Amino acid sequence: MGEPNDRNRRIDAWLAEEFGDASAVVLRTNQLVGLSLAAQRGAVPPDEVMQYWYHQIFSARIMAAQSEASFIDAARAKGWPDETIGEMLMVDPDRLDDHRDEQYSIHLKIHPAIRRQQC
């Protein structure tokens, strides 16, 4: 799984094909945004692009979860009240500790399709 700014060449090739002359703008956006725009226009990606898309979604979820957990720690270190942190993250302040722990461990909940590829 790559970083959020890593670009998959196959996705870019499909986006360029799908958007034609207008692809210059789409190819400068995050690929998840580009894929979403294409789907909203009614485009149906080939299976290979769908698989890459799925992997990028999964990677983004893990990165966001881990960052959110670290944000909670940093906000608390700054002395921010749990009520403020919870409101910002749309989490019940009484659940903030559980939520933080869940976010830190989300990588342990690897989807079966990815688990098969790692074997």
ZIQUI-V673894 format. One record per backbone hydrogen bond with DSSP energy under -0.5 kcal/mol. CO is the residue of the C=O (numbers start at 0). NH is the residue of the N-H. Records with the same first field share a line. If there is no record, write none. Layout:
CO: NH ; NH
This chain:
2: 5
6: 8
7: 11
8: 12
9: 13
10: 14
11: 15
12: 16
13: 17
14: 18
15: 19
18: 21
19: 22
20: 23
21: 24 ; 25
22: 26
24: 27 ; 28
25: 28
29: 32 ; 33
30: 34
31: 35
32: 36
33: 37
34: 38
35: 39
36: 40
37: 42
38: 41
42: 44
45: 49
46: 50
47: 51
48: 52
49: 53
50: 54
51: 55
52: 56
53: 57
54: 58
55: 59
56: 60
57: 61
58: 62
59: 63
60: 64
61: 65
62: 66
63: 67
64: 68
65: 69
66: 70
67: 71
68: 72
69: 73
70: 74
71: 75
72: 76
73: 77
74: 79
75: 78
80: 83 ; 84
81: 85
82: 86
83: 87
84: 88
85: 89 ; 90
86: 89
91: 94
92: 95
94: 98
95: 99
96: 100
97: 101
98: 102
99: 103
100: 104
102: 105
104: 107
105: 108
107: 109
110: 113 ; 114
111: 115
112: 116
113: 117
114: 118
115: 118
